[in-house]
Amino acid sequence: MDGLVARIRERAKIEEIWCCVKHLLNAEEHGVETIEKLAREMNEALEHDDKGTASIKLDQIQRLALIVDEIRRLRQETVDLVFTFISEMKAEEIGGKTHAVQKEEEEKELSGEEGSGGDPRKEDLFKEYTVQ
């Protein structure tokens, strides 16, 4: 029964992290939309020869672009993290091995300490989470 509870908790954790990714995507999109609005305002100011306002808008664009870049970086790190969780969970389900044990076995295989031949089940790790 503990294995079932652990799998349920892992799935809940994965779903929560995907929700976080969705919110980061929304934040990134809204940031880009705001940059586009600021660019239009800056161009309008330049058309009216208002260099002071245009300069302020340019500064806001640059600062917001840095924030959007950081949101994008955080989103990618979060996606990487969720795939790590998924791979560890799937590895435990199909082979009872943790990520650390699997990595150690892969390193031994690459160094020639063990026989060759990959695990055919590895290709099924993300099957449940990919678009078919």
NUDRENFI-258426 format. One line per field, with one value per residue (C-alpha): residue in three letters; residue number from 1; x, y, z. Coordinates in Angstrom, 2 decimals. Layout:
N
code ALA ...
pos NUM ...
px X ...
py Y ...
pz Z ...
END
This chain:
132
code MET ASP GLY LEU VAL ALA ARG ILE ARG GLU ARG ALA LYS ILE GLU GLU ILE TRP CYS CYS VAL LYS HIS LEU LEU ASN ALA GLU GLU HIS GLY VAL GLU THR ILE GLU LYS LEU ALA ARG GLU MET ASN GLU ALA LEU GLU HIS ASP ASP LYS GLY THR ALA SER ILE LYS LEU ASP GLN ILE GLN ARG LEU ALA LEU ILE VAL ASP GLU ILE ARG ARG LEU ARG GLN GLU THR VAL ASP LEU VAL PHE THR PHE ILE SER GLU MET LYS ALA GLU GLU ILE GLY GLY LYS THR HIS ALA VAL GLN LYS GLU GLU GLU GLU LYS GLU LEU SER GLY GLU GLU GLY SER GLY GLY ASP PRO ARG LYS GLU ASP LEU PHE LYS GLU TYR THR VAL GLN
pos 1 2 3 4 5 6 7 8 9 10 11 12 13 14 15 16 17 18 19 20 21 22 23 24 25 26 27 28 29 30 31 32 33 34 35 36 37 38 39 40 41 42 43 44 45 46 47 48 49 50 51 52 53 54 55 56 57 58 59 60 61 62 63 64 65 66 67 68 69 70 71 72 73 74 75 76 77 78 79 80 81 82 83 84 85 86 87 88 89 90 91 92 93 94 95 96 97 98 99 100 101 102 103 104 105 106 107 108 109 110 111 112 113 114 115 116 117 118 119 120 121 122 123 124 125 126 127 128 129 130 131 132
px 0.00 2.91 3.98 0.54 0.51 3.99 2.95 -0.15 1.99 4.51 1.76 0.28 3.71 4.13 0.69 1.46 4.76 3.06 0.61 3.60 4.96 1.59 1.60 5.18 4.15 1.28 3.61 6.08 3.33 1.96 5.47 5.99 2.60 3.52 6.84 4.94 2.62 5.59 7.26 4.14 4.07 7.76 7.21 4.28 6.45 9.17 6.62 5.66 9.34 8.99 12.45 12.08 9.04 10.61 13.72 11.62 9.69 12.95 14.29 11.05 11.28 14.85 14.08 10.98 12.85 15.35 12.50 10.85 14.18 14.47 10.90 11.78 14.89 12.89 10.24 12.84 14.44 11.00 10.32 13.68 12.80 9.42 10.99 13.52 10.64 8.83 11.91 12.67 9.07 8.92 12.28 11.03 7.78 9.42 12.61 12.52 15.62 16.20 17.82 21.13 21.29 20.40 23.09 25.69 24.76 24.92 28.39 29.55 28.09 29.87 33.18 32.86 32.53 29.31 27.88 26.38 22.75 20.35 17.14 14.32 11.94 13.74 11.95 8.63 9.62 7.67 5.07 2.28 3.27 3.84 1.39 0.59
py 0.00 2.38 2.08 3.15 6.16 7.14 6.91 9.03 11.64 11.64 12.14 14.97 16.60 16.32 17.82 20.74 21.41 21.34 23.91 26.04 25.73 26.85 29.93 30.76 30.51 32.92 35.33 35.16 35.80 38.77 40.17 39.96 41.60 44.44 44.93 45.21 47.86 49.79 49.65 51.13 53.89 54.57 54.85 57.22 59.37 59.45 60.45 63.40 64.22 63.44 62.00 62.06 59.78 57.58 57.17 56.18 53.63 52.19 51.77 50.02 47.72 46.76 46.09 44.05 42.07 40.98 39.85 37.93 36.24 35.17 33.83 31.83 30.43 29.47 27.83 25.72 24.67 23.71 21.62 19.88 19.18 17.67 15.36 14.27 13.42 11.55 9.56 8.60 7.58 5.53 3.91 2.81 1.51 -0.54 -1.60 -0.72 1.41 4.97 7.57 7.26 3.47 3.74 6.36 4.20 1.23 3.38 4.61 1.01 0.05 2.93 2.07 -1.54 -3.04 -4.82 -6.42 -4.30 -3.96 -1.25 -1.58 -1.68 -0.29 3.07 4.29 3.94 6.36 9.34 7.54 8.47 12.15 12.71 13.51 10.38
pz 0.00 0.68 -2.97 -4.14 -1.81 -2.97 -6.64 -5.96 -4.20 -7.05 -9.63 -7.56 -7.35 -11.13 -11.77 -9.44 -11.19 -14.62 -13.23 -12.21 -15.77 -17.15 -14.90 -15.88 -19.54 -18.87 -17.06 -19.95 -22.50 -20.54 -20.23 -23.99 -24.61 -22.23 -24.03 -27.31 -25.80 -24.42 -27.85 -29.46 -26.82 -27.38 -31.15 -30.60 -28.34 -30.99 -33.64 -31.40 -30.85 -27.11 -26.53 -22.75 -22.76 -25.45 -23.32 -20.28 -22.38 -23.75 -20.20 -19.17 -22.20 -21.35 -17.70 -18.50 -21.18 -18.53 -16.28 -19.13 -19.91 -16.26 -16.29 -19.42 -17.70 -14.60 -16.74 -18.54 -15.26 -13.97 -17.08 -16.63 -13.01 -13.84 -16.41 -13.80 -11.45 -14.22 -15.22 -11.62 -11.01 -14.21 -13.50 -10.11 -11.61 -14.35 -12.70 -9.04 -9.49 -8.44 -10.67 -8.81 -9.24 -12.92 -13.49 -11.76 -13.96 -17.09 -16.13 -15.60 -18.97 -20.71 -19.06 -20.23 -16.77 -17.68 -20.81 -23.53 -24.44 -23.40 -21.49 -24.07 -21.46 -21.34 -24.46 -22.60 -19.82 -21.17 -23.24 -20.84 -20.89 -24.59 -27.36 -29.36
END
